[in-house]
Amino acid sequence: MEHWDPSVMFRTVDIAAVAANGLLGGAVARAFRFDIVGFVMLAIVSGMGGGMIRDVLLNSGFPVALTDAGYWVGVLAAAAVAYTIDLGSRWADRLLIVLDFVGMGAWTATGTLKALGLGLHWLPAVALGVTTAVGGGAIRDIMVNRIPAVFGGNSLYATIAVIGGAEMVVFQELLHRPNVGMGVAIVTCGVLGILSRWRNWRLPAPVDLTVPRPKLRLGRRRIRRGPLKEQGWTPGEPLTRNLETVTPEQIRRHRRRRRRRVGDRHLLEVPRRGTTGTRRRSQRVRRRSHRMHQHDDREGRRADVRRE
């Protein structure tokens, strides 16, 4: 692999990625039941959109997709295949998943390699590689009024592209083997992408943290007294201030209620059968309790009249 010309290797991988992503764009067009124009447009945007964004940002002349006819052959062939062959079967769906992640690895490798070749730092080079990998798919999803898959809610995508770009940096800058780096990045992105789709790996959801708003106190600072303040008493104040004064009327009411409870207890006592004295005694207790109730009621009414 090292004996191959890096430029030829770059062009081969780039056109293969264009064809793979063009097939994905055609599959989306078939899902929306577009005509042949829709197939071609989505295949072009999905296959060559990321590379055009990369070349425009690098400002290295015309985008390579506009100067090389091989890119157009690859994307139009992919659109024709998607237009004529039904891609709704299980095996076709699995093939599209594999092509998606393999094409993403190829785009990541070529985008990072081209940025490094123009003298960019490794960090923006990796960012351009990720942009090349996800740019076309994002534009395709926006054209069909869908949220781009790279924004989350599904299996890992951009994260795997970052890993592939980092591998490309290592093989290009440290080991000086760009061809091996492209192969390793493509294989890594393909394997990790399939595993993430199979195991449903996702990035963590956003965390809901509540940050209290700071309060600006311009006046004199208050000293919190703790739970005793909530009970109506603070240290240094007499406890008797909050005590209620018991009036003579309340004492009389308490005594009347107590006598009533005692009388009711006597009324509940059941006399023994066959004992005349016990029966008479219980009758006397009932009459005395009745008189006590009447007396207490009269006293209560008189107290109410005096208060009024």
MORAMO-V677261 format. One record per backbone hydrogen bond with DSSP energy under -1.0 kcal/mol. NH is the residue of the N-H (numbers start at 1). CO is the residue of the C=O. If there is no record, write none. Layout:
NH | CO
NH | CO
This chain:
4 | 1
9 | 5
10 | 6
11 | 7
12 | 8
13 | 9
14 | 10
15 | 11
16 | 12
17 | 13
18 | 14
19 | 15
20 | 16
21 | 17
22 | 18
23 | 19
24 | 20
25 | 21
26 | 22
27 | 23
28 | 24
29 | 25
30 | 26
31 | 27
32 | 28
34 | 29
39 | 35
40 | 36
41 | 37
42 | 38
43 | 39
44 | 40
45 | 41
46 | 42
47 | 43
48 | 44
49 | 45
52 | 48
53 | 49
54 | 50
55 | 51
56 | 52
57 | 53
58 | 54
59 | 55
66 | 63
68 | 64
73 | 69
74 | 70
75 | 71
76 | 72
77 | 73
78 | 74
79 | 75
80 | 76
81 | 77
82 | 78
83 | 79
84 | 80
85 | 81
93 | 89
94 | 90
95 | 91
96 | 92
97 | 93
98 | 94
99 | 95
100 | 96
101 | 97
102 | 98
103 | 99
104 | 100
105 | 101
106 | 102
107 | 103
108 | 104
109 | 105
110 | 106
111 | 107
112 | 108
113 | 109
114 | 110
115 | 111
116 | 112
117 | 113
118 | 114
119 | 116
120 | 115
125 | 121
126 | 122
127 | 123
128 | 124
129 | 125
130 | 126
131 | 127
132 | 128
133 | 129
134 | 130
135 | 131
138 | 134
139 | 135
140 | 136
141 | 137
142 | 138
143 | 139
144 | 140
145 | 142
146 | 141
151 | 148
152 | 149
161 | 157
162 | 158
163 | 159
164 | 160
165 | 161
166 | 162
167 | 163
168 | 164
169 | 165
170 | 166
171 | 167
172 | 168
173 | 169
174 | 170
175 | 170
177 | 171
181 | 177
182 | 178
183 | 179
184 | 180
185 | 181
186 | 182
187 | 183
188 | 184
189 | 185
190 | 186
191 | 187
192 | 188
193 | 189
194 | 190
195 | 191
196 | 192
197 | 193
198 | 194
199 | 195
201 | 196
209 | 207
231 | 227
232 | 229
233 | 228
237 | 234
241 | 238
242 | 239
251 | 247
252 | 248
253 | 249
254 | 250
255 | 251
256 | 252
257 | 253
258 | 254
259 | 255
260 | 256
261 | 257
262 | 258
263 | 259
264 | 260
265 | 261
266 | 262
267 | 263
268 | 264
275 | 272
279 | 275
280 | 276
281 | 277
282 | 278
283 | 279
284 | 280
285 | 281
286 | 282
287 | 283
288 | 284
289 | 285
290 | 286
291 | 287
292 | 288
293 | 289
294 | 290
295 | 291
296 | 292
297 | 293
298 | 294
299 | 295
300 | 296
301 | 297
302 | 298
303 | 299
304 | 300
305 | 301
306 | 302
307 | 303
308 | 304
